[in-house]
Each structure stands twice: as structure tokens, then as C-alpha cells.
């Protein structure tokens, strides 16, 4: 790779020989990451300098008033669902009641929020993008943003021969990049072929650490399973600013940049480890062991009900898992895991796609004690 390529150029290099299964293509993902980096604006602000206000025309149904957050001296911002949930949690307002006020009585919501802003003053990090509050976080939250993660990971992915980016997405909650390599291929059972891969994820809005996990990609159904976690870095740092001022543009210090560089080197090493043959062989052995742990036909319903309760699947997902498990014909722990991960191919919410892939890996990891209620 040439030195000095930005993440969009790196993405173009990868896109030249990759196929995509779902989500954004890698170039569009890189462009959006770069756009967000340039457009975002964040504040460290005491809650005494924040106010929830209603914006809009109350006399016109097509322009209803919506709650906005006003940052003293810096204008006001619309609020997305993630930030609303974080406001409710931090202020101790039950979410069902918060949402009811938001829908039925936004004036009452503003009164509640502003009361608790002033009654329990504290500093918070208010993250905004496109004139919208996207997160309401601790002032100790340390941004490890997607441009840094992509800048560290894309060069490694670009240098992995015949790598395929099977899926990427950037939601209001998280960044995801899923990639596999045909260089590492094996059979779990005769004719049931899997390939090695990785999933990179990150949240800029406080909903998850930076992580790199093992992805096992099953060619038979073109679905992935997240098998294990390789690295995780929480977004926690030092408090910034004084108690009574709004602080913006506070990230670029030599200490933070040096710390980021050290972490990105760890990120690079972890990525390389996930493409090592020994790591892949160990994962395949776990899957083969799971394929040998059988479930009696009489216990199929019990097994699916147990997984539904254990991993909080909804009733519709439970019925689909049952159907997948029966029609798949593999009445083993491996077969049950695949019955769950197959749902990821039809889930519309990308965050749910990854949750289902992760649940598949957790099923494989069930201990004999946990699994004995399912097995024959």
C-alpha cells in the first residue's frame, strides 16, 4: 500500500476486488465516516447551561413542536432516539413515561428535563451531528471515533490477499465492518464449509466499546457467527473543562494523540492475529465439538424455548428459529446456533443482525452444565 492514502482511497483499493452481501459498500462507508468526522460538533457543558426547548409551530400539524436541546451560546439542536434514551436514563425518568411525554405532552417533558438539569447539576458531553444531539454522555467519555478505527483497520484489510468485505454499516448506534478470507477454509461437518473472518465494531455514542471479534462465515447459508472477542477498549478518559463553562473542540492534545497511536497499534496486531491459521483451527475445533452435541427430537421445542428465554428472542424470532432448526436437519448445538444466525439474513435492523450473529456464538459457547437441559 502507498503511504498517505486516506480512508476513502483505502476503501477504493479494497472495493476493487471485494463482493458485498448487505449494507453500505466499503467506499460509501468510508465517505460517510469522513463526512461525520468533518461535520460533528461536541460540547462539554454543565447541565445548568443546557435547556430543553420546543421548536416548531404549534398552530400547524405539519410542523409540530419537537423537543430540542439548547446549548448556551451555541444554538439549539434536535434530539435523536439514542440521546432521548440517554437523557431519560441519566435524569432518572422511566423510559415509558419519558416517551409518553415526548409523544403526548412535549411541554411537560421539557419541564421535567429542565427541572432535573438544574436540581442535579453536572457536566455532560453533548455530541451533535447535522444539527442533532446524537448522544448525552459522561464528561469522562473518551471519543475513539470511527475515522481513527477505520484509519487503523483498513490498511490491514487492504493487505490481506483475497479478502472479502461481506457487510458494512454505519447506524445511529454503531459502525460495523465484517470481512472474511477464503485463505482460511475448513469443514465443520462433511460438506459444511466455513471461512475465517472478523467483525470490527465501534460506537461513537456510548453504546459499546471498540471491539474486534472472530467471525465464522458459513458458506452453506451465507450467514456469519461471532465466535469470540479479541480486543475491547472502553471510551473512558479524564474529565475536561471547568464546572461552569461550555467547552468545545477539546480533543487534540499530544497526550490523547499518543494514547490513540498506542491503541491503534494494538488494534492492528489483533486484526493480524484473527487472520492466523492457528486461531482459525482452534475456532473450527470448537464448532466441530458443538456439532457432536446432539439434541433429542423430543427436546427440540424445549431447546428452542430455552434459547428464546436465555437470549431474549421475541415470539416471531422463536417461531423462525424452530422452523430453521427442523428444516435444517442438524439436531446439534451447532445446528441450533445456525438456526439462530440464519435470522440475520432477513433482519432489517443492522444492529439486530449483529446481535443474532453474536447469539449464535454464545450458543456454541454454552457449557455442558448449561447445555445438558437441551441435550439428549
Buried (B, 14 or more C-beta within 10 A) or exposed (E): EEEEBEBBBBBBBBBEEBEBBBBBBBBBBBBBBBEBBEEBBBBBBBBBBBBBBBBBEEEEEEEEBEBBBBBBEBEBBBBBEBBBBBBBEBBEBEEEEBBEBBEEEBEEBBEBBBEBBEEEBEBBBBBBBEEBBBBBBBBEBBBBBBBBBBBBBBBBBBEBEEBBBBBBBBBBBBBBBBBBBEBBBBEBBEEBBBBBBBBBBBBBBBBBBBBBBBBBBBBBBEBBBBBBBBBEBEBEBEEBBEEEEBBBEBBEEEEBEEBBEEBBEEBBEBBEBBBEEEBBEEBBEBBBBBBEBBBEEEBBEEBBBBBBEEBEBEEEBBEBBBEBBBEBEBBBBBBBBBBBBBBBBEBEEBBEBBBBBBBBBBBBBBEEEEBEEBBE
